[in-house]
Amino acid sequence: MEQLGLEITSFKNLDYVGFAMLCGKYAIRFIVSLLIFFVGKWIIGKLSFIIEKVISRIKIDPMLSGFLLNIIKTLLFIFVVLAALSNLGIETTSFIAVLGAVGLAIGMSFKDTFSNIGAGVLIIFFRPFKLGDFIEINGVSGRAGEINLFSTLIHTSDNRTIIMPNSQVIANRIINYSLQEFRRVDLVFGIEYSEDIKKVRELIIQTANANPAVLRAPEAPADPFVGVLEFADSSINLAVRCWVRTPNYWNAYFGLNEEIKNTFDKNGINIPFPQVVYHAQDGSTSPAPILPGKTPTLPQ
């Protein structure tokens, strides 16, 4: 009973006014901290919009501008959070020290993830490609998209989006098909050994020059070229080399294949194809052509 009496006495002696003032003080601080946080986020959004407009006007590379904008937004958000915590009375210096220690531990655990940030900086600094370039990285090809802090987006020709970590981008071979103004179209055509090579060469050159995408010197590095590549088992293989502007590469590639085949047909130039010769019981022989996906039927 005596202990209960002491507790009641201490409860009566509690400074309710001081306690209420303390609660009111921290309640106001908490509300102000919330205001700092939400107003700060709103200001970050407005500043990001303004910075984006300024960057677009001074014509900085879109890939670089997007990367810088992500970094600025992240740093501003950290500043707002620290300001809100400081208003609550939390010592931000010690808080930053604790965050540094925690960050070190997290960094050791997620070193591969954070290495993507450094790789992203290297990509932006050395600029092996820019936004919209057609590239190939580690067997993946497509248009280069946005680079953020951790990954690079690649948009493939069949409208897929591949998200590749920046560390893989910088560690692998990068082929940039859009970097140069001109590209060479390389084709190979096989003709029979009985054909006149000089005549076939002239026909191919005429067909290539008639294609509007094919360029000639001095506008291009060289004129269209046709040469004997190899003497194969059943054909003479001719190499065709034509220079085009990089955006016209695939149109020229498919167009030349079709146009040269049509030229061969009009001029009676034969393209060899595999054949099987079977022997009949009477001693005669006859070729049986191999059709795609078919196996020739031999006589019984």
Salt bridges, closest charged atoms under 4 A:
ASP61 OD2 - ARG127 NH2 2.56
ASP133 OD1 - LYS130 NZ 3.36
ASP158 OD2 - ARG160 NE 3.17
GLU181 OE2 - ARG245 NH1 2.60
ASP186 OD1 - ARG184 NE 2.76
ASP186 OD1 - ARG241 NE 3.72
GLU219 OE2 - ARG245 NH2 3.09
ASP223 OD1 - ARG216 NE 3.82
ASP265 OD2 - LYS261 NZ 2.74
